[in-house]
Amino acid sequence: MTAPSHAPHAHGPVAGVLLAAGLGTRMGGPKQLALLAGRPLVRHAAQALADAGHDTLLCAVPPGEVGDGIRAALRDLPFAFVVNPAPARGLGSSFRAAVGALPGGLAAVNFALADMPLLGAAQHAALIAAFRETGAPVVLAGYSAPGAEPVRAPPHLFRADLLAAVRDAPDADHGPRHLIREHAAQAVTLTFPAALLLDVDTPEALAQAQGLLQEP
């Protein structure tokens, strides 16, 4: 952990945001609703966020039937929803839509992807705890096998004073990497097992996730 920062509100509300507006082009269809262990793929990531201790939850969805299907899949979880009207513009457009729909008064926001079903509530809770302890501007996840260099990937937690920069980032098929670079010296990175990094972008990855979830 880094030393505590000057941020005065590290113990304020932390939002969990699920970015679920992707087009699923490599899957051949709306991967958010593909069944994994008997539940829609999006439900796994949403449940992890819901169980992690966030103070408020928001899900960015695409317009139309897929968005309606995601709402139905999460109907018993305490998510608010925002429609990303232009998901073809890349992941950055979902960040932008989410930031525009978040309530005021937040201390930080934890952004997660809908296609990482092996990531659990414990990992999200660890990011929140690291932010509470340090007030760091960015809390990142890294994934690695023992002794290997971690691969950095979502979820990413951003302190609230960075949200305007997240919102104003240009269109891209990734998150606000410029903020991560700018605040690298003050960032906190937590390392998680490499297996949790699996993102479901193809039918083969879906089958791999199915096998991993069935392991004892």
C-alpha positions as CSV (number, residue, x, y, z in Angstrom):
1,M,0.0,0.0,0.0
2,T,1.1,3.6,-0.6
3,A,1.0,6.2,2.1
4,P,-2.4,7.8,2.8
5,S,-3.1,10.7,0.3
6,H,-4.5,14.1,0.9
7,A,-8.0,13.0,-0.3
8,P,-10.4,13.9,2.5
9,H,-13.3,11.7,1.5
10,A,-11.8,8.2,1.2
11,H,-14.5,6.9,3.5
12,G,-17.3,8.4,1.5
13,P,-19.6,6.3,-0.8
14,V,-18.1,4.1,-3.5
15,A,-20.1,3.2,-6.5
16,G,-19.8,0.0,-8.5
17,V,-20.3,0.3,-12.2
18,L,-20.9,-2.6,-14.5
19,L,-20.0,-1.9,-18.2
20,A,-22.3,-4.2,-20.1
21,A,-23.1,-2.4,-23.4
22,G,-20.6,-4.2,-25.6
23,L,-21.7,-5.5,-29.0
24,G,-20.2,-9.0,-28.6
25,T,-19.0,-9.1,-32.2
26,R,-16.4,-11.8,-31.5
27,M,-19.1,-13.9,-29.8
28,G,-21.4,-13.6,-32.8
29,G,-24.2,-12.2,-30.7
30,P,-25.0,-10.5,-27.4
31,K,-22.5,-12.2,-25.1
32,Q,-24.0,-10.5,-22.0
33,L,-27.0,-12.9,-22.2
34,A,-25.1,-16.1,-23.2
35,L,-25.7,-18.8,-20.6
36,L,-22.9,-19.7,-18.3
37,A,-23.5,-22.2,-15.5
38,G,-27.2,-21.7,-16.1
39,R,-27.2,-17.9,-15.7
40,P,-26.6,-15.1,-18.2
41,L,-23.0,-14.1,-18.4
42,V,-23.7,-10.6,-17.2
43,R,-25.3,-12.0,-14.0
44,H,-22.0,-13.4,-12.7
45,A,-20.2,-10.0,-12.8
46,A,-23.2,-8.2,-11.5
47,Q,-23.6,-10.5,-8.5
48,A,-19.9,-10.0,-7.7
49,L,-20.3,-6.3,-7.6
50,A,-23.6,-6.5,-5.6
51,D,-21.9,-8.7,-3.0
52,A,-18.8,-6.5,-2.6
53,G,-20.1,-3.7,-0.4
54,H,-20.5,-0.9,-2.9
55,D,-22.8,1.9,-1.7
56,T,-24.5,2.3,-5.1
57,L,-24.6,0.2,-8.3
58,L,-25.0,1.2,-11.9
59,C,-25.1,-0.8,-15.1
60,A,-24.5,0.6,-18.6
61,V,-26.5,-1.3,-21.2
62,P,-27.0,-1.1,-24.9
63,P,-30.3,0.2,-26.4
64,G,-33.0,-2.2,-27.5
65,E,-33.7,-5.8,-26.8
66,V,-30.3,-6.7,-25.4
67,G,-30.5,-3.9,-22.9
68,D,-33.9,-5.0,-21.9
69,G,-32.6,-8.6,-21.5
70,I,-29.8,-7.4,-19.2
71,R,-32.3,-5.4,-17.1
72,A,-34.4,-8.6,-16.7
73,A,-31.4,-10.7,-15.8
74,L,-30.5,-8.3,-13.0
75,R,-34.0,-7.3,-11.9
76,D,-33.6,-8.6,-8.3
77,L,-30.2,-6.8,-7.8
78,P,-30.0,-3.2,-6.7
79,F,-28.7,-1.8,-9.9
80,A,-29.7,1.5,-11.6
81,F,-29.3,1.4,-15.4
82,V,-28.1,3.9,-18.0
83,V,-28.3,3.3,-21.8
84,N,-25.2,3.8,-23.8
85,P,-26.8,5.0,-27.0
86,A,-23.7,4.4,-29.2
87,P,-21.8,1.2,-28.0
88,A,-20.2,0.9,-31.4
89,R,-18.0,3.8,-30.4
90,G,-16.1,1.5,-28.0
91,L,-15.7,0.9,-24.3
92,G,-14.9,4.6,-23.7
93,S,-18.5,5.4,-24.6
94,S,-19.8,3.2,-21.8
95,F,-17.5,4.9,-19.3
96,R,-18.8,8.2,-20.5
97,A,-22.5,7.2,-20.2
98,A,-21.9,5.8,-16.7
99,V,-20.1,8.8,-15.4
100,G,-23.0,11.0,-16.7
101,A,-25.5,8.9,-14.8
102,L,-23.7,8.6,-11.4
103,P,-25.1,10.4,-8.3
104,G,-23.1,13.2,-6.7
105,G,-21.2,12.9,-3.5
106,L,-19.2,9.9,-4.3
107,A,-15.7,9.2,-3.1
108,A,-14.7,6.8,-5.8
109,V,-16.1,4.6,-8.6
110,N,-15.1,1.0,-9.3
111,F,-15.6,0.1,-13.0
112,A,-16.0,-3.6,-13.9
113,L,-16.6,-5.5,-17.1
114,A,-19.6,-7.8,-17.8
115,D,-17.5,-10.4,-19.5
116,M,-15.1,-11.4,-16.5
117,P,-17.3,-14.0,-14.8
118,L,-14.5,-15.5,-12.6
119,L,-13.8,-12.3,-10.7
120,G,-15.6,-12.4,-7.4
121,A,-16.9,-10.1,-4.7
122,A,-13.7,-10.6,-2.7
123,Q,-11.6,-8.9,-5.4
124,H,-13.9,-5.9,-5.6
125,A,-14.0,-5.6,-1.9
126,A,-10.2,-5.6,-1.8
127,L,-10.1,-2.7,-4.2
128,I,-12.6,-0.7,-2.0
129,A,-10.5,-1.5,1.1
130,A,-7.3,-0.4,-0.6
131,F,-9.0,2.9,-1.5
132,R,-10.3,3.4,2.0
133,E,-6.9,2.8,3.4
134,T,-4.9,5.0,1.1
135,G,-7.2,7.5,-0.7
136,A,-5.2,6.7,-3.8
137,P,-6.4,8.3,-7.0
138,V,-6.4,5.0,-8.8
139,V,-6.6,1.4,-7.5
140,L,-5.8,-1.2,-10.1
141,A,-6.0,-4.9,-10.5
142,G,-3.1,-7.0,-11.8
143,Y,-3.3,-10.7,-12.6
144,S,-0.4,-13.1,-12.5
145,A,0.8,-16.6,-11.7
146,P,3.3,-16.8,-8.8
147,G,6.6,-15.1,-9.7
148,A,5.3,-13.7,-13.0
149,E,4.8,-10.0,-13.9
150,P,1.2,-9.0,-13.4
151,V,-1.1,-8.2,-16.3
152,R,-3.1,-5.1,-15.6
153,A,-6.8,-5.3,-16.4
154,P,-10.2,-4.2,-14.9
155,P,-11.7,-3.6,-12.5
156,H,-10.3,-0.1,-12.1
157,L,-11.3,2.1,-9.2
158,F,-11.0,5.9,-9.8
159,R,-11.2,8.6,-7.1
160,A,-14.2,10.9,-7.7
161,D,-12.0,13.9,-8.6
162,L,-10.9,12.0,-11.7
163,L,-14.4,11.3,-13.1
164,A,-14.5,14.4,-15.2
165,A,-11.4,13.3,-17.0
166,V,-12.9,9.8,-17.4
167,R,-16.0,11.4,-18.9
168,D,-14.0,13.6,-21.3
169,A,-11.7,10.9,-22.6
170,P,-11.9,10.3,-26.4
171,D,-13.6,7.3,-27.9
172,A,-11.6,4.2,-27.6
173,D,-12.1,0.4,-27.2
174,H,-10.5,0.6,-23.8
175,G,-10.8,2.5,-20.5
176,P,-9.1,5.8,-19.6
177,R,-5.5,4.6,-19.8
178,H,-4.2,8.1,-19.9
179,L,-5.4,8.6,-16.3
180,I,-3.7,5.4,-15.2
181,R,-0.4,6.6,-16.8
182,E,-0.8,10.1,-15.3
183,H,-1.3,8.8,-11.8
184,A,0.9,5.8,-11.9
185,A,3.2,7.0,-9.2
186,Q,0.3,7.3,-6.7
187,A,-1.7,4.3,-7.9
188,V,-2.2,1.2,-5.8
189,T,-2.1,-2.2,-7.6
190,L,-3.5,-5.4,-6.1
191,T,-2.4,-8.7,-7.6
192,F,-5.0,-11.5,-8.1
193,P,-4.6,-15.0,-9.5
194,A,-4.1,-15.2,-13.2
195,A,-7.1,-17.5,-13.7
196,L,-9.5,-14.7,-12.8
197,L,-8.4,-12.6,-15.8
198,L,-10.4,-14.7,-18.2
199,D,-12.7,-12.5,-20.3
200,V,-15.4,-14.2,-22.4
201,D,-15.1,-12.8,-25.9
202,T,-15.6,-16.0,-27.9
203,P,-17.5,-19.2,-27.7
204,E,-14.2,-21.0,-26.8
205,A,-13.7,-18.6,-23.9
206,L,-17.3,-19.3,-22.7
207,A,-16.6,-23.0,-22.8
208,Q,-13.4,-22.4,-20.8
209,A,-15.2,-20.4,-18.2
210,Q,-17.9,-23.1,-17.9
211,G,-15.2,-25.7,-17.2
212,L,-13.5,-23.5,-14.6
213,L,-16.7,-22.8,-12.8
214,Q,-17.5,-26.6,-12.7
215,E,-14.2,-27.4,-11.1
216,P,-14.5,-28.4,-7.4
